[in-house]
Amino acid sequence: MLFNFSRCYLCREKILKQDKIICPACFECAQKREFLFCLRCGLSQCVSCENLPEFTRVMSLYPYCPEFSKILVLAKDNNDYNAQRIFYELFYTSTKNFLEYYIIQNEIECIVLSPLRKDRIVNSAWHTNIFFHEIISSFKIDSVKMYQKISIFYPHILNHTNKTSVQNKIERVNAKRKINKLEMNWFCLKRNKKFNCGDYKKILFIDDVLTTGNTLKNFINSLPEKINENSWELFALFRSPQGD
C-alpha cells in the first residue's frame, strides 16, 4: 500500500507531489553525494584499501555520511517502513545500473552477500541483503543467460558475534577485539549447492557499508579453503573514508 505524505520524511518540508516520501531537494542532495568508485585507489579519500589485500578491486558508490547513516539505521534496526521506502528511492536505480553493468562486463561467476547473524535474520523484517537480492534477481529480465550462470550465496553466521552496526567509526577502528573464525551455513539462493571458492574464477562480495574492513577479514578467515589470488572483488554501497 502506498501512503501519501504532506511533508518530506527527512526535512519535514511540504511535498508538492504526494506520491513521494522525500522532497525533490532531499533527493537531489543525496544524489550529489554519489562519487566514482576506486580501483585501488582512485579517490582522494579512500577506505584504506591496503587493509583488504584479499580483494583485487574495492568499489563503492556513495560516501557514508550522517544522513545516509540515519536512513540505514532506521530501515535496518528500527524496521521503519518509511526509511526503507526512502532507501529504495535513493539507491535502487543507481545500484542496479552499476551492478548489472559490472557483473556482465567482468563475467562475475559467483556473488556472495554479506553474512548475517541469526538474530538479524529472525528479528528484522528487512535488511540490505534483501535489497541486493531483489536487484540481482531483476537482472534475469534482461540477461537470462547471464543470470542462470551466476551462483548466489547467502551465508548465515551461527556462532555469537558482536553487533558492529551500533558502533560508530571511531569505536570500530579502535576496537582491539580478536578476529575470530566464524561458523557459517552457506545457502545458495538458486540451487542446492555447497560453496567452494575454488570453483569460480571471479567472485563478487556485496556489502552495504565498508568502514574498517573487520567484517570482511572475519569472513575471509572463516573460509575452509585458501582463496585464489585475483579472484575476489568487493562492492560496498557506502564507503566510510578513513581520517575524517
Protein Blocks (a to p, Z undefined) as FASTA:
>chain_A
ZZddfbdfklopacfblkbfbdfklmmmmmmmpccddehiabfbdghlmlmmmbmbdcdf
bdcdfklmmmmmmmmmnopaklmmmmmmmmmmmmmmmmmmmmmmnopabdcdddddfklm
mmpmbdfklmmmmmmmmmmmmmmmlmmmpccdddddfbdcddfklpcfklmmmpccdcdd
dddddddfkbccdddfklpfbdcdddfbdckommmmmmmmmpmbdcdehkbccddfbacd
ehZZ
